[in-house]
Amino acid sequence: MLQIYNTLHRQKEDFHPIQPGKVSIYVCGMTVYDFCHVGHARVMVVFDMVVRWLRASGYEVKYVRNITDIDDKIIKRAVENGESIKSLTQRFIDAMHEDAHALGVLDPDAEPRATDYIESMQGLIGKLIEKDLAYQADSGDVIYAVRNFPGYGKLSGKSLDELEEGDRVIIAGDKKDPLDFVLWKSAKPEEPADTRWLSKWGEGRPGWHIECSAMSCDLLGSHFDIHGGGADLQFPHHENEIAQSEGVFRTFDANGQSSDPELVNYWMHNGHVRVNDEKMSKSLNNFFTLRDVLKEYDPEVIRFFILRAHYRSPVNYSDATLDESRQGLERLYTALALLGDTDIQSVELDATFVETFTAAMNDDFNTPEAIAVLFNLSTETNKEKDRLKDTSELSARYLQLASTLKSLANGLGLLERSTKEFLQGGHLSITPEAIEAAIAARIQAKKEKNFKLSDQIRSDLLAQGIVLEDQAGGITIWRKES
């Protein structure tokens, strides 16, 4: 049975969906005022992996990943650029989609934009005021009254007093309590017209937290299976989501108890991407945009780098770790080198490897263990490949091992290209035709026992960034140098 580490309860738990055979999942997406960095890539790839595995396990999944397209940072950047909010956000939404598709991330089933849910947000805010969970301050802002909600702090695992002492709390304006947070921000005279909406509390815009409450509950209901996001969202963003959504949809008695279901059954948070042991973030100015990284590395290498670490663990970003990932991916692809266009759809998979891989993935999506299974598979596949005398007829065992490797890796969004396409793609300093001609000349030189010429051809190609690898049956494949 699939087990998921539930941040809310701080333990792994058997996964039981609300509706048998169906899974509802909401993930906090990007705030679109700049290009995505590697930390954003991790969120997208991790939850793409989760959704892929749920579907591979037979579940019908409804996956929602939102877009925040109104926010203080967005407004600031648009004003600096002298462009409209819509122009700025659409540009970076398009860029985000390009980056996600490059990484092999499948489109979510729904991708709501905050600005399309203003009416729903206002409806939630109105109900929170009616239930004495929110108030309008003298500034015009509508603010959530944290101490009026039973159980605030359950996701972060801290008491109200502990949270108040934390460095994430901003004491400002006319809040009644430093933990209180804004639901509706009153418009400022100097702010552009496209940053404000009419409401019964005056012109303004929503706070960040209420956006996700409105979008998730509109699309998935007031009780759904999985809510995901980066570890930095656990507090205050997800804590505040619980307070807002449950404040509206749950009824509590005098002791703070409720028989109504909680907002979410399983909370999932992925670890940070770190640079020099610090979280990668725009505020620290230590981030690498995906656009820049993709100039140097194949996007599948980045995906492989992300999946080699367990999703809950921090992962250190560096050229060295990406180089290691590229070498590991090359090893897997090389094991499939003899497949070519061979049809392997009907080949029966190796049950032992499938069982081990499945056990790893069902253990809280343990991709490092699952990838270890892929490496073991590649080792066995290479051994079988080396036994072949004639590669014109591939053995049943080679086909089984290669098919199992490709099938299991495809479940993680890996090895979806041919070996040739992966190893030989990208910029080359010499044409593929010239490389093939050199390989043919080398094969002929070896037949004539002219090993000096054979070695010279290999060296000349290596000097141009082309590595030759001799395979069983006299076949030579080539790849770009790592």
VOGU-3710 file (C-alpha; in Angstrom, 3 decimals, decimal comma):
1> mlqiyntlhr> 0,000/0,000/0,000  1,143/3,523/-0,768  2,333/5,440/2,285  2,688/9,232/2,331  4,500/11,347/4,906  1,784/13,651/6,208  3,282/16,945/7,383  0,193/17,557/9,501  0,823/14,476/11,655  4,609/14,260/11,109
11> qkedfhpiqp> 4,562/10,602/10,127  4,038/8,231/7,210  0,455/7,134/6,799  -1,340/4,615/4,606  -3,002/6,428/1,726  -6,785/6,139/1,647  -8,442/8,519/-0,832  -11,741/10,142/0,071  -13,378/8,491/-2,939  -12,101/4,996/-3,751
21> gkvsiyvcgm> -10,077/5,042/-6,957  -10,009/8,847/-7,207  -7,476/11,401/-5,943  -7,814/15,180/-5,677  -4,575/17,145/-5,344  -3,821/20,867/-5,128  -0,313/22,301/-5,383  0,718/25,910/-4,869  2,252/27,085/-8,123  4,279/30,073/-9,247
31> tvydfchvgh> 3,967/33,779/-8,536  4,615/35,019/-12,058  6,773/38,136/-11,969  10,078/36,592/-13,108  11,534/33,484/-14,726  11,385/30,189/-12,845  14,478/29,132/-10,918  15,669/25,639/-10,015  13,679/25,720/-6,761  10,479/26,205/-8,772
41> arvmvvfdmv> 11,570/23,366/-11,049  11,767/21,067/-8,049  8,156/21,781/-7,055  6,935/21,140/-10,594  8,957/17,953/-11,114  8,241/16,498/-7,649  4,479/16,787/-7,925  4,539/15,720/-11,565  6,250/12,558/-10,300  3,599/12,137/-7,583
51> vrwlrasgye> 0,733/12,491/-10,067  2,395/10,114/-12,551  2,797/7,452/-9,852  -0,767/7,847/-8,589  -2,048/7,363/-12,134  0,307/4,421/-12,726  -1,131/2,917/-9,541  -4,600/2,992/-11,067  -6,034/6,168/-9,548  -8,083/8,709/-11,459
61> vkyvrnitdi> -6,366/11,961/-10,509  -7,608/15,545/-10,643  -4,488/17,694/-10,340  -4,807/21,443/-9,750  -1,747/23,739/-9,730  -2,526/27,415/-9,386  -0,940/30,586/-10,718  -0,616/33,682/-8,524  -1,051/36,568/-10,961  -1,737/39,401/-8,498
71> ddkiikrave> 0,706/40,095/-5,687  2,835/42,918/-4,254  5,939/41,696/-6,133  4,008/41,528/-9,390  2,715/45,060/-8,929  6,176/46,371/-8,076  7,751/44,746/-11,143  4,992/45,937/-13,494  5,337/49,519/-12,246  9,126/49,338/-12,635
81> ngesiksltq> 8,729/48,053/-16,187  5,965/50,482/-17,077  3,710/47,673/-18,292  0,309/46,336/-17,356  -0,166/43,525/-14,833  -1,710/41,306/-17,527  1,174/41,867/-19,945  3,787/41,069/-17,286  2,081/37,984/-15,898  1,181/36,501/-19,304
91> rfidamheda> 4,803/36,820/-20,428  6,081/34,896/-17,428  3,229/32,360/-17,557  4,276/31,556/-21,131  7,906/31,241/-20,010  6,895/28,986/-17,108  5,002/26,689/-19,472  8,018/26,478/-21,790  10,291/25,569/-18,870  7,848/23,006/-17,465
101> halgvldpda> 7,407/21,278/-20,815  11,180/21,172/-21,334  11,458/19,307/-18,012  8,842/16,773/-19,097  6,265/18,120/-16,651  2,736/17,220/-17,689  0,090/19,953/-17,686  -2,142/19,956/-14,587  -5,821/19,182/-15,113  -6,652/22,717/-14,002
111> epratdyies> -4,411/25,762/-13,737  -6,513/28,504/-12,119  -5,313/32,104/-12,075  -6,024/34,092/-8,937  -7,536/37,032/-10,809  -10,308/34,776/-12,138  -11,478/33,943/-8,598  -11,876/37,391/-7,013  -15,626/36,894/-6,500  -15,023/33,562/-4,720
121> mqgligklie> -12,404/35,182/-2,491  -14,792/37,965/-1,549  -17,447/35,366/-0,724  -15,089/33,564/1,658  -14,033/36,822/3,295  -17,650/37,806/3,852  -18,389/34,495/5,568  -15,283/34,842/7,775  -16,504/38,258/8,918  -19,949/36,789/9,667
131> kdlayqadsg> -18,335/34,096/11,829  -16,260/36,665/13,751  -13,042/35,302/12,219  -12,211/38,531/10,391  -12,575/42,269/10,890  -12,132/45,448/8,885  -9,420/47,700/10,243  -9,353/51,508/10,140  -7,032/51,312/7,143  -9,770/49,575/5,158
141> dviyavrnfp> -7,899/46,257/5,127  -9,885/43,157/6,070  -7,855/41,069/8,500  -8,141/37,508/9,770  -8,422/37,174/13,570  -6,094/34,235/14,201  -6,878/33,743/17,898  -10,561/33,251/17,108  -9,825/30,084/15,091  -9,450/26,869/17,147
151> gygklsgksl> -6,296/24,912/16,477  -4,274/27,562/14,638  -0,697/26,275/14,453  -1,527/22,585/13,980  0,322/22,342/10,659  3,462/24,090/11,896  3,228/22,230/15,196  3,679/25,381/17,255  1,552/27,179/19,796  0,285/30,691/19,183
161> deleegdrvi> 2,862/32,086/21,603  5,698/30,235/19,846  4,508/31,491/16,464  4,267/35,059/17,733  7,920/34,920/18,753  8,960/33,609/15,316  10,704/35,739/12,745  8,036/35,117/10,067  5,446/37,301/11,840  5,128/40,889/10,644
171> iagdkkdpld> 3,738/43,352/13,170  2,280/46,208/11,200  -0,590/48,649/10,800  -3,783/48,229/12,725  -3,834/44,476/13,357  -5,401/43,496/16,664  -2,799/40,759/17,047  0,650/40,379/15,454  -0,319/36,948/14,079  -3,361/38,316/12,253
181> fvlwksakpe> -3,001/38,471/8,468  -4,606/40,407/5,628  -7,447/38,928/3,596  -8,289/42,031/1,560  -5,839/44,892/0,973  -7,301/48,343/0,620  -6,144/50,033/-2,590  -3,552/52,797/-2,338  -4,051/55,983/-4,387  -0,745/55,532/-6,205
191> epadtrwlsk> -1,442/51,944/-7,300  -2,441/51,247/-10,939  -6,102/50,749/-11,817  -5,540/47,129/-12,905  -4,501/46,167/-9,360  -7,862/46,849/-7,694  -11,360/45,397/-7,624  -14,617/46,698/-6,175  -15,867/45,130/-2,964  -18,205/45,906/-0,054
201> wgegrpgwhi> -15,073/46,895/1,907  -13,916/49,342/-0,738  -11,547/49,020/-3,702  -8,680/46,655/-3,145  -7,152/43,295/-3,933  -6,940/39,920/-2,199  -4,212/38,821/0,160  -2,049/35,933/-1,011  -3,406/33,295/1,372  -7,098/33,738/0,530
211> ecsamscdll> -6,317/33,181/-3,149  -5,418/29,525/-2,626  -8,373/28,886/-0,316  -10,759/30,137/-2,996  -9,151/28,280/-5,898  -8,688/24,945/-4,111  -12,187/24,866/-2,606  -13,865/26,011/-5,833  -12,181/23,288/-7,874  -11,803/20,432/-5,375
221> gshfdihggg> -14,320/21,200/-2,635  -13,878/21,936/1,061  -12,346/18,500/1,704  -9,766/16,973/-0,642  -6,988/14,395/-0,563  -3,580/16,025/-0,998  -2,234/19,560/-0,733  1,374/20,125/-1,757  4,014/22,801/-2,051  7,489/23,837/-1,002
231> adlqfphhen> 8,598/23,475/2,618  8,703/27,264/3,023  4,915/27,403/2,488  4,101/25,272/5,527  4,015/28,445/7,626  2,452/30,894/7,256  0,812/30,219/3,868  -0,600/26,736/4,368  -1,347/27,356/8,040  -3,397/30,355/6,966
241> eiaqsegvfr> -5,137/28,390/4,231  -6,354/25,936/6,867  -7,588/28,772/9,085  -9,469/30,418/6,205  -11,020/27,351/4,571  -11,863/25,470/7,750  -13,039/28,711/9,312  -15,687/28,913/6,606  -16,599/25,263/6,094  -16,238/23,739/9,571
251> tfdangqssd> -18,307/24,367/12,691  -16,596/24,211/16,097  -18,095/23,760/19,551  -17,129/25,690/22,690  -14,166/23,351/23,230  -12,820/23,949/19,734  -13,897/20,512/18,487  -15,609/19,786/15,169  -17,156/16,719/13,558  -16,746/18,236/10,077
261> pelvnywmhn> -13,854/16,932/7,913  -10,599/18,862/7,777  -9,637/20,728/4,621  -6,957/18,243/3,540  -6,188/14,637/4,466  -2,491/14,616/3,468  -0,142/17,602/3,450  3,042/17,146/1,397  6,034/19,492/1,338  9,169/19,176/-0,768
271> ghvrvndekm> 12,561/20,222/0,565  14,540/23,269/-0,521  17,124/23,490/-3,254  20,229/24,857/-1,568  23,311/26,710/-2,804  26,292/26,677/-0,450  23,944/25,362/2,270  21,539/28,288/1,893  18,027/28,034/0,442  17,923/29,096/-3,195
281> skslnnfftl> 15,687/32,158/-3,387  15,290/35,450/-5,181  15,423/37,349/-1,882  18,931/35,993/-1,236  19,946/36,613/-4,857  21,511/33,146/-5,050  19,124/31,646/-7,584  19,764/30,193/-11,030  17,001/30,598/-13,583  16,044/27,495/-15,500
291> rdvlkeydpe> 16,653/29,481/-18,675  20,319/29,853/-17,763  20,784/26,262/-16,566  19,156/24,870/-19,721  21,804/26,611/-21,806  24,383/24,246/-20,287  22,435/21,090/-19,426  19,876/18,866/-21,105  16,489/19,333/-19,370  16,257/15,613/-18,616
301> virffilrah> 19,503/15,911/-16,655  17,858/18,544/-14,448  14,814/16,305/-13,960  17,091/13,383/-13,074  19,041/15,584/-10,629  15,790/16,503/-8,858  14,487/12,926/-8,691  17,754/11,434/-7,392  17,035/13,078/-4,035  14,051/12,192/-1,873
311> yrspvnysda> 11,443/14,911/-2,336  11,399/15,830/1,379  15,187/16,196/1,645  17,117/19,364/0,872  19,249/19,060/-2,242  22,447/20,966/-3,012  22,692/22,532/-6,448  26,056/22,781/-8,206  27,651/22,062/-11,560  29,260/18,991/-9,981
321> tldesrqgle> 25,904/17,489/-8,955  24,455/18,170/-12,401  27,503/16,589/-14,046  27,031/13,492/-11,866  23,381/13,364/-12,901  24,303/13,623/-16,569  26,750/10,729/-16,231  24,164/8,614/-14,430  21,552/9,295/-17,094  24,064/8,421/-19,823
331> rlytalallg> 24,638/5,088/-18,100  20,925/4,295/-18,190  20,483/5,351/-21,800  23,552/3,410/-22,932  22,046/0,173/-21,592  19,229/0,666/-24,131  21,585/1,329/-27,043  20,728/-1,839/-28,987  16,961/-1,317/-28,900  16,796/1,174/-31,733
341> dtdiqsveld> 13,259/1,065/-33,132  12,519/-2,411/-31,744  8,881/-2,749/-30,669  8,886/-3,756/-26,989  5,237/-3,007/-26,166  4,318/-6,685/-25,797  7,463/-7,780/-23,918  6,689/-9,115/-20,435  8,470/-7,128/-17,730  10,763/-8,642/-15,115
351> atfvetftaa> 8,470/-9,130/-12,113  11,239/-8,970/-9,503  12,501/-5,570/-10,629  8,951/-4,256/-10,972  8,115/-5,374/-7,439  11,229/-3,756/-5,954  10,632/-0,512/-7,852  6,970/-0,437/-6,789  7,898/-0,995/-3,142  10,281/1,979/-3,286
361> mnddfntpea> 7,719/4,297/-4,863  4,996/3,206/-2,446  7,300/4,127/0,435  6,515/7,858/0,333  7,654/8,217/-3,297  11,214/7,108/-2,546  12,741/8,008/-5,903  16,386/7,505/-4,781  15,595/3,836/-4,083  13,576/3,568/-7,284
371> iavlfnlste> 16,474/4,994/-9,304  18,823/2,529/-7,588  16,586/-0,192/-9,053  17,046/1,409/-12,488  20,823/1,333/-12,085  20,706/-2,334/-11,060  18,572/-2,994/-14,111  21,035/-1,190/-16,384  23,879/-3,307/-14,975  22,010/-6,536/-15,752
381> tnkekdrlkd> 20,982/-5,202/-19,162  24,601/-4,391/-20,035  25,729/-7,830/-18,909  23,185/-9,446/-21,203  24,179/-7,081/-24,000  27,822/-8,128/-23,645  26,833/-11,801/-23,990  25,360/-11,229/-27,422  27,413/-12,577/-30,307  25,184/-11,145/-33,001
391> tselsarylq> 23,259/-7,965/-32,281  21,031/-8,464/-35,316  18,969/-10,823/-33,149  18,484/-9,551/-29,620  17,987/-12,165/-26,931  14,649/-12,485/-25,150  16,381/-11,709/-21,849  17,967/-8,516/-23,193  14,590/-7,373/-24,516  12,932/-8,136/-21,187
401> lastlkslan> 15,531/-6,273/-19,140  15,674/-3,308/-21,524  11,881/-3,133/-21,700  11,611/-3,215/-17,899  14,228/-0,471/-17,550  12,511/1,770/-20,068  9,003/1,134/-18,716  9,879/1,836/-15,079  11,925/4,907/-15,970  9,098/6,242/-18,146
411> glgllerstk> 6,929/6,195/-15,010  9,272/8,860/-13,617  9,312/10,825/-16,865  12,799/9,493/-17,765  14,300/7,614/-20,742  11,450/8,682/-23,000  13,794/9,396/-25,925  15,947/7,018/-27,927  19,538/6,492/-26,827  20,716/8,123/-30,026
421> eflqgghlsi> 18,582/11,217/-29,514  19,778/11,707/-25,943  23,481/10,958/-26,408  23,865/12,741/-29,725  21,515/15,710/-29,353  22,473/19,353/-28,976  25,296/21,410/-30,482  28,110/19,481/-32,169  31,398/20,778/-33,550  31,304/18,104/-36,279
431> tpeaieaaia> 28,406/16,784/-38,341  26,833/13,384/-37,521  27,616/12,286/-41,073  31,315/13,047/-40,561  31,286/11,136/-37,264  29,678/8,072/-38,862  32,210/8,205/-41,707  35,056/8,322/-39,174  33,568/5,360/-37,276  33,328/3,372/-40,531
441> ariqakkekn> 36,956/4,186/-41,314  37,970/3,088/-37,817  36,108/-0,222/-38,154  37,873/-0,836/-41,471  41,246/0,049/-39,924  40,643/-2,465/-37,116  39,743/-5,159/-39,661  43,060/-4,458/-41,400  44,775/-4,557/-37,982  45,884/-0,961/-38,446
451> fklsdqirsd> 45,451/-0,194/-34,754  47,541/2,957/-34,903  45,067/4,510/-37,368  42,134/3,174/-35,338  43,462/4,839/-32,195  44,190/8,055/-34,077  40,605/8,283/-35,363  39,286/7,802/-31,814  41,645/10,523/-30,515  40,705/12,947/-33,293
461> llaqgivled> 37,010/12,534/-32,524  37,594/12,926/-28,798  39,402/16,198/-29,477  36,166/17,374/-31,092  34,087/16,334/-28,079  32,916/12,960/-29,425  33,320/9,810/-27,319  33,217/6,357/-28,958  31,962/3,285/-27,118  32,442/-0,184/-28,612
471> qaggitiwrk> 29,510/-2,525/-28,043  28,932/-6,247/-28,460  28,765/-7,607/-32,008  31,247/-5,045/-33,348  28,874/-2,107/-32,973  30,262/1,328/-32,056  28,041/4,077/-30,665  29,019/7,662/-30,096  27,976/10,415/-27,729  28,903/13,954/-26,848
481> es> 31,598/14,212/-24,195  30,162/14,959/-20,733
//
